[in-house]
Amino acid sequence: MELKEMLFRDFGKELPISGGFGQSPKDPIQVTALEPSEAAMTQLTVARCIYDVNGWYWRVLGRTRVETSSGRVEKLSSEVIFLEGDEIITEKRNFYFDISKVNLFEDQQLPDCMIQLSYPAKLELPWQLGWFHFDEIIDNEKISPGLGVSLAYSAPQAKLTVYAYDRGVSNSIAVNPDLAAKAEYLQAISDLELMNPGIQPVSEHEVSGARLKIYANGEILTAVLLAPFRKIFLKLRLTLNARNEPYMVNCAWTTIATFIALVGQAH
């Protein structure tokens, strides 16, 4: 059975691929998509199906051209972390893709996959956010004006949501972003504590204009972060169901740091 058929059978993914299993340059996965953005997403979807089914944390490190006698082969390199018995294993894994059919110039690489937003502000967020990967976008304006949109991400035993909204106070955010963000942050943690009476505060931080509070409740670790961005708020909520797994906690903190860096660059 070809990889294309296996991914459709196991994950319901109808991907524009054919050919091999991508474990070596001599047996690459042939990408049949013509558009660079679709080809890039195809690569990530293949990697996600295979790494996620194993319960691994993973993140793309980069793409490199591989010299072969025929075709144009690109190596997608990722770092993966998983448990083997009691040992934490960290490895570099590669998939090889033949991208000869993609509409690219000779020296051009496939683009990074980004999530484009036009409302409530024009911005883009990465499909890969630290060790988490994008699932879907939800329009919250249909529920209540001012709630904007939310972007859902996930990793093994963990969920992350980025909220982009203005609550109808965009002018106040623009005039005094720190004051507006502080009030919204206090409201956000108050709402969380009200909805989850068993959670206990662990620590609180303020970094580069972003406010962060961390909670614990049994095995569950929850983090809430809020920062102003232009005329909107960006709020992150991360929930990890295995706070006693150090490598998962480290991946969560790395992801939060990545988000804070993105917000800082935006300013």
C-alpha positions in Angstrom: 0.0 0.0 0.0 1.3 3.5 -0.9 1.8 6.2 1.7 -1.0 8.2 0.1 -3.5 5.4 0.6 -2.3 4.8 4.2 -2.7 8.4 5.2 -6.2 8.5 3.7 -7.1 5.2 5.4 -5.7 6.1 8.8 -6.3 9.9 9.0 -8.8 10.8 6.2 -6.2 13.0 4.6 -6.4 13.2 0.8 -3.0 14.6 0.0 -1.4 15.5 -3.3 1.4 13.0 -3.1 2.6 9.8 -4.8 5.7 7.6 -4.9 7.8 6.5 -1.9 7.8 6.8 1.9 10.3 9.6 2.1 12.9 7.9 4.3 15.8 8.5 1.9 16.6 10.7 -1.1 16.3 7.6 -3.3 12.7 7.0 -2.1 11.2 10.4 -1.8 7.5 11.4 -1.4 6.5 13.0 -4.7 4.5 16.2 -4.1 2.1 16.6 -7.0 0.8 20.0 -5.8 1.7 22.9 -8.1 1.4 25.9 -5.7 4.3 26.4 -3.3 2.0 27.1 -0.3 0.0 23.9 -0.9 3.2 21.9 -1.3 4.7 23.2 2.0 1.5 22.4 3.8 1.5 18.9 2.3 5.0 18.3 3.7 3.9 19.4 7.2 0.7 17.3 7.1 2.6 14.2 6.2 5.0 14.8 9.1 2.2 15.6 11.5 0.3 12.5 10.7 3.3 10.2 11.4 4.8 12.0 14.4 1.5 12.7 16.1 0.3 9.1 15.8 3.4 8.1 17.8 2.6 10.7 20.5 5.8 12.6 19.8 6.5 16.2 20.4 8.1 17.6 17.2 9.0 20.8 15.5 10.4 21.6 12.0 14.0 22.7 12.0 14.3 23.6 8.3 14.3 22.6 4.7 17.4 21.9 2.7 18.0 20.9 -1.0 19.4 17.5 -1.6 21.5 16.7 -4.6 20.2 13.8 -6.6 20.7 12.4 -10.1 17.1 13.0 -11.0 14.3 15.3 -9.7 14.4 18.1 -7.2 14.5 16.6 -3.7 14.0 18.6 -0.5 14.8 17.4 3.0 12.4 18.4 5.8 14.3 18.1 9.1 12.5 18.0 12.4 13.4 17.6 16.1 11.3 15.0 17.9 11.1 14.2 21.6 9.4 11.2 23.1 9.6 8.7 26.0 11.2 5.3 25.6 10.6 3.5 28.9 11.9 6.0 31.5 14.3 7.7 29.1 13.6 10.9 27.2 14.8 10.6 23.6 15.6 13.6 21.5 16.3 12.9 17.8 16.5 14.6 14.5 14.2 13.0 11.9 14.0 13.7 8.2 11.5 13.3 5.4 12.5 13.6 1.7 10.2 15.1 -0.8 10.5 15.4 -4.6 9.2 18.9 -5.4 10.0 18.9 -9.1 6.4 19.6 -10.0 6.0 22.6 -7.8 6.1 26.0 -9.5 9.4 27.3 -8.1 12.4 29.0 -9.4 15.6 27.0 -9.4 17.0 28.6 -6.2 13.6 29.1 -4.5 12.5 27.1 -1.4 9.1 26.3 -0.2 7.6 29.0 2.1 6.9 28.8 5.7 3.2 28.0 6.4 1.4 31.0 8.0 -2.1 31.6 9.2 -3.3 34.9 7.7 -5.8 37.1 9.6 -7.5 40.2 8.2 -9.8 40.7 11.2 -9.7 42.0 14.0 -6.3 43.1 12.7 -4.1 42.3 9.8 -1.5 39.9 11.0 -0.1 36.4 10.5 0.7 33.7 12.9 2.8 30.6 12.2 1.3 27.2 11.6 4.0 25.9 13.9 4.0 27.7 17.2 6.9 26.4 19.2 6.1 22.7 19.7 2.4 23.1 18.9 0.7 22.9 15.5 -2.4 24.7 14.1 -5.8 22.9 14.1 -8.5 25.4 13.2 -9.6 29.0 13.4 -12.9 30.0 15.0 -14.9 33.2 14.3 -16.1 34.3 17.8 -17.8 37.5 16.4 -20.8 35.3 15.5 -21.1 34.6 19.3 -20.5 38.1 20.5 -19.1 41.2 18.8 -15.7 42.2 20.1 -14.5 38.6 20.7 -12.6 38.5 17.4 -11.2 35.1 16.4 -9.4 32.2 18.1 -6.7 29.9 16.7 -6.5 26.4 18.1 -3.2 24.5 18.3 -2.3 21.2 19.9 0.5 18.9 21.0 0.4 15.5 22.7 -1.7 15.9 25.9 -1.9 19.6 25.4 -4.0 22.3 23.9 -3.2 25.9 23.1 -5.5 28.7 21.9 -4.5 32.2 20.7 -7.3 34.7 20.9 -7.2 37.9 18.8 -9.9 40.4 19.8 -10.6 44.0 20.9 -13.8 43.9 23.0 -14.8 47.1 21.2 -12.1 49.2 22.9 -9.6 49.3 20.1 -9.0 53.1 20.6 -8.2 52.6 24.3 -5.7 49.9 23.4 -4.0 52.1 20.9 -3.8 55.1 23.2 -2.7 53.3 26.4 -1.9 49.7 25.5 -0.3 48.8 28.9 -3.3 50.1 30.9 -5.8 48.4 28.7 -3.9 45.1 28.7 -3.5 45.1 32.4 -7.3 45.5 32.9 -8.0 42.8 30.3 -5.4 40.5 31.9 -7.0 40.8 35.3 -10.4 40.0 33.8 -8.9 37.0 32.0 -7.5 35.4 35.1 -10.6 36.3 37.1 -12.7 34.5 34.6 -10.4 31.5 34.6 -10.4 31.2 38.4 -14.1 31.5 38.5 -14.6 28.7 36.0 -12.0 26.5 37.6 -12.3 26.8 41.4 -9.8 24.0 42.1 -6.8 25.6 40.4 -3.9 27.0 42.4 -1.6 29.8 41.3 2.0 28.7 40.8 3.8 31.8 39.4 3.2 35.1 37.7 5.5 37.0 35.2 5.6 40.1 33.1 7.9 40.0 30.1 8.2 42.4 27.1 4.7 43.8 27.7 3.1 40.4 28.1 1.6 39.3 31.4 1.6 35.6 32.3 0.1 33.6 35.1 0.5 29.8 35.7 -1.8 27.5 37.6 -1.8 23.9 38.7 -4.7 21.5 39.4 -3.6 17.9 40.0 -1.8 16.7 36.8 -3.1 19.7 34.8 -1.0 22.8 34.2 -2.6 25.9 32.8 -1.0 29.1 31.6 -2.8 32.4 30.6 -0.9 35.1 28.8 -2.1 38.5 27.5 -0.4 41.2 25.5 -1.5 44.3 23.5 -0.9 44.2 19.8 -1.6 47.5 17.9 -5.3 48.0 18.5 -6.2 44.5 19.8 -5.4 42.0 22.5 -3.6 38.8 22.0 -4.4 36.2 24.6 -2.8 32.7 24.9 -4.2 29.9 27.0 -2.2 26.7 27.2 -3.4 23.6 29.1 -1.1 20.6 29.6 -2.6 17.4 31.1 0.8 15.9 32.2 2.6 18.5 34.3 4.8 15.8 35.8 6.4 15.1 32.5 9.4 17.4 32.4 10.0 17.3 28.7 6.4 18.2 28.0 6.6 21.1 30.5 9.8 22.3 28.8 8.2 22.2 25.4 5.3 24.2 26.8 7.6 26.9 28.2 9.5 27.1 24.9 6.3 27.6 23.1 5.2 30.4 25.4 8.6 32.0 25.0 8.2 31.8 21.2 4.8 33.5 21.4 6.2 36.3 23.7 9.1 36.8 21.1 6.5 37.1 18.3 4.5 39.7 20.2 7.7 41.6 21.0 8.8 41.6 17.4 5.3 42.9 16.4 5.9 46.0 18.5 
